[in-house]
Amino acid sequence: MPNAVPEAAQSWLVTIAQLPVEDPASRMRVLRTLESLGAAVMREGAYLLPDSAENRRSLDALAEYATKSGGVVHVLHVAAITGAQSDAFRRLFDRSARYEDLIKTVESLRVGFGQSDPSAISRVLHKQRRELESIAALDFFPTQARARAQEALAKCEAEVKKLLFPAHAKTPLGPGESLLRRTWATRKPLWADRLACAWLIRRFVDPEATLKWLDKAEAVPADAVGFAYDGAHFTNTDTRVTYEEMLARLDLAKNPALAKIGSIVHFLEVRGTPVPEAAGVQTLLQGALRRSPQEADLLAEAEKTFDLLYDAYFEPVRR
C-alpha cells in the first residue's frame, strides 16, 4: 500500500550513523536498509525520514544491528517544524522525477501498438506496474505526479487488454471439420501461450500435426488451422488466452491438469490472478529461449516443461 504521511505530520526522524570501516558487509547492509526505507541523505552519515510508528520500529532495529556490528547509530526525534525548513525537508522526498520517467516509458510503448506482440507489451507494463508500486511505497508526500503516472499506466493497460482480447469474431471451423493430420500455424515470436498451444495440439489434439511458425507478414497456408493470433481459428477471447480457449472448445477443460496449466499460461501472458508456479515456469521458458536457435528447438524444450507440469498435476481416476 502506498506510504503517505498525513499533511499535519511535520515531525521527523534523523538518523546519525557511524559505521565500522573494517566491516564492509555490515556497513553496506545498514546503508541498503536506509535506502530501502526511503531515507533522504542530509549529509554523510545523516539520514532523514518522516516520523511514523513503522519508521521508528525499523530504525530501532537497524540501530540495534549496527551496535552489535561495532557501529553506532543514533535516532533523533525532531519535533514538528513549519515554514521553509519543513518545505526543504519535504523536497528531499520528491519522487516526481521517477514518476515522470515511468510515464515516458509507458507512453513509448504505444509505438508498438499494432506492431509488437501485445503479450510482450503486457509483460513490460506489468514490470512498470511493479515499479509504480515500489515508488509509491516510499512516496511520503504524494504530488500530482503520482496521479498522472497511475492514470497513464491504467490507460495503457486498458488499451493493451483490447489488443490481447479483440472484440471481433474468430474464424470458425467448418461443420465436422477434422483436426487430425493437419497443418497448424501461428505467428512469431513464440512465448507461453503459443508454446502451450503447440504442446497441447501435439499431445492431446493432433499427434501427427505439422506446425508452422509464420513471420508477421507471411500468409497463412490455405489449409492450415490458425491459433494464437488475431483472426485465427483459435485465438484470445474476452477472458481467455488461446490455450484456455482451445481447452474450452475442444472439450478438454474438464481435465484438471490441463486447466491448471492454463492458469499458469494465462498469468504469464496477461497477468491476473497470481499462480505460485508461474515464476518457475517463466524461468524455464526463458532458458529455453536462450538455448534454442530455431522455433522447433524451442518447442522441444518447452514440451519438456509442459510434460513435467502435466505429470505433476495429473491425478488418475481411482476405481
Secondary structure, 3 states (H helix, E strand, C coil): CCCCCCCCCCCEEEEEEECCCCCHHHHHHHHHHHHHHCCEEEECCEEEEECCHHHHHHHHHHHHHHHHCCCEEEEEEECCCCHHHHHHHHHCCCCHHHHHHHHHHHHHHHHHCCCCCHHHHHHHHHHHHHHHHHHHHCCCCCCHHHHHHHHHHHHHHHHHHHHHCCCCCCCCCCCCCCCCCCEEEEECCCCHHHHHHHHHHHHHHCCCCEEEEECCCCCCCCCCEEECCCCCCECCCCCCCHHHHHHHHCCCCCCHHHHHHHHHHHHHHHCCCCCCCHHHHHHHHHHHHHHCCCHHHHHHHHHHHHHHHHHHHCCCCCC
